[in-house]
Amino acid sequence: MKPYTLVTGRVAPLPRSDIDTDQIIPARHLSRIERSGYGQFLFEGWRISESGDPDPTFVLNDQRFRRATVLATGPNFGCGSSREHAVWALLDYGFRTVIASSFADIFRNNCYQNGVLPVALPDSAVRRIMTRAASDGTYQVTVDLHACRVTDTVDLAEGFHVDPFRRECLLAGADDIDITLRHVTAIEAYERDHGLANCAAPLEDT
């Protein structure tokens, strides 16, 4: 994963509540075996109209927000099925941060595993961010993971909480596998000491 330390980026406002993972990435696109290439399908049901053309009313079709790296949205973001593809789509599109007042638990954990930071702020602060972004297409926020703080150039200064272990992983750009491999010497020693290194049963002919 790419380490997450301090990110300053343009904000795309999406003031909708209870956005589920099927709305983030439709199920018909889950047959791909790669982790990349999902960005083109992000919010496809909303971005693309029934005629097949981009819906000009949807925020990500607004030229001002094409390069946004921060998504500000409503509560309970990422509810529904546990598909990790939803986070892959957000990341592939260019989002490193999602700001909402609450997140579905599995979605939040999938964010941590893929280098996306889910920032939970009070609903009033999220609404303030979305309002400012909607009225000013150049509006940016700075998300400082070291300080666990979100600021802008006006008057926003909001702290947020991240589990210390997840914070360490994001700062280091490490997922659970990377953390486990840090202890590979101890793991191998344990296997030797307990006779586990060669305990796998041989495959039998069928």
RAUR-V100115 format. One record per residue. N is the residue number from 0. RES is the residue in three letters. SS is DSSP state (@ for helix, = for strand, . for the rest). Layout:
<<N | RES | SS> <N | RES | SS>>
This chain:
<<0 | MET | .> <1 | LYS | .> <2 | PRO | .> <3 | TYR | .> <4 | THR | .> <5 | LEU | => <6 | VAL | => <7 | THR | => <8 | GLY | => <9 | ARG | => <10 | VAL | => <11 | ALA | => <12 | PRO | => <13 | LEU | => <14 | PRO | .> <15 | ARG | .> <16 | SER | .> <17 | ASP | .> <18 | ILE | .> <19 | ASP | => <20 | THR | @> <21 | ASP | @> <22 | GLN | @> <23 | ILE | @> <24 | ILE | .> <25 | PRO | .> <26 | ALA | @> <27 | ARG | @> <28 | HIS | @> <29 | LEU | .> <30 | SER | .> <31 | ARG | .> <32 | ILE | .> <33 | GLU | .> <34 | ARG | .> <35 | SER | .> <36 | GLY | .> <37 | TYR | .> <38 | GLY | @> <39 | GLN | @> <40 | PHE | @> <41 | LEU | .> <42 | PHE | .> <43 | GLU | @> <44 | GLY | @> <45 | TRP | @> <46 | ARG | @> <47 | ILE | => <48 | SER | .> <49 | GLU | .> <50 | SER | .> <51 | GLY | .> <52 | ASP | .> <53 | PRO | => <54 | ASP | .> <55 | PRO | .> <56 | THR | .> <57 | PHE | .> <58 | VAL | @> <59 | LEU | @> <60 | ASN | @> <61 | ASP | .> <62 | GLN | @> <63 | ARG | @> <64 | PHE | @> <65 | ARG | .> <66 | ARG | .> <67 | ALA | .> <68 | THR | .> <69 | VAL | => <70 | LEU | => <71 | ALA | => <72 | THR | => <73 | GLY | .> <74 | PRO | .> <75 | ASN | .> <76 | PHE | => <77 | GLY | .> <78 | CYS | => <79 | GLY | .> <80 | SER | .> <81 | SER | .> <82 | ARG | .> <83 | GLU | .> <84 | HIS | @> <85 | ALA | @> <86 | VAL | @> <87 | TRP | @> <88 | ALA | @> <89 | LEU | @> <90 | LEU | @> <91 | ASP | @> <92 | TYR | @> <93 | GLY | .> <94 | PHE | .> <95 | ARG | .> <96 | THR | => <97 | VAL | => <98 | ILE | => <99 | ALA | => <100 | SER | .> <101 | SER | .> <102 | PHE | => <103 | ALA | .> <104 | ASP | @> <105 | ILE | @> <106 | PHE | @> <107 | ARG | @> <108 | ASN | @> <109 | ASN | @> <110 | CYS | @> <111 | TYR | @> <112 | GLN | @> <113 | ASN | .> <114 | GLY | .> <115 | VAL | .> <116 | LEU | => <117 | PRO | => <118 | VAL | => <119 | ALA | => <120 | LEU | .> <121 | PRO | .> <122 | ASP | @> <123 | SER | @> <124 | ALA | @> <125 | VAL | @> <126 | ARG | @> <127 | ARG | @> <128 | ILE | @> <129 | MET | @> <130 | THR | @> <131 | ARG | @> <132 | ALA | @> <133 | ALA | @> <134 | SER | @> <135 | ASP | .> <136 | GLY | .> <137 | THR | .> <138 | TYR | .> <139 | GLN | => <140 | VAL | => <141 | THR | => <142 | VAL | => <143 | ASP | => <144 | LEU | .> <145 | HIS | .> <146 | ALA | .> <147 | CYS | .> <148 | ARG | => <149 | VAL | => <150 | THR | => <151 | ASP | .> <152 | THR | .> <153 | VAL | .> <154 | ASP | .> <155 | LEU | .> <156 | ALA | => <157 | GLU | => <158 | GLY | => <159 | PHE | .> <160 | HIS | .> <161 | VAL | .> <162 | ASP | .> <163 | PRO | @> <164 | PHE | @> <165 | ARG | @> <166 | ARG | @> <167 | GLU | @> <168 | CYS | @> <169 | LEU | @> <170 | LEU | @> <171 | ALA | @> <172 | GLY | .> <173 | ALA | .> <174 | ASP | .> <175 | ASP | @> <176 | ILE | @> <177 | ASP | @> <178 | ILE | @> <179 | THR | @> <180 | LEU | @> <181 | ARG | .> <182 | HIS | .> <183 | VAL | @> <184 | THR | @> <185 | ALA | @> <186 | ILE | @> <187 | GLU | @> <188 | ALA | @> <189 | TYR | @> <190 | GLU | @> <191 | ARG | @> <192 | ASP | @> <193 | HIS | .> <194 | GLY | .> <195 | LEU | .> <196 | ALA | .> <197 | ASN | .> <198 | CYS | .> <199 | ALA | .> <200 | ALA | .> <201 | PRO | .> <202 | LEU | .> <203 | GLU | .> <204 | ASP | .> <205 | THR | .>>
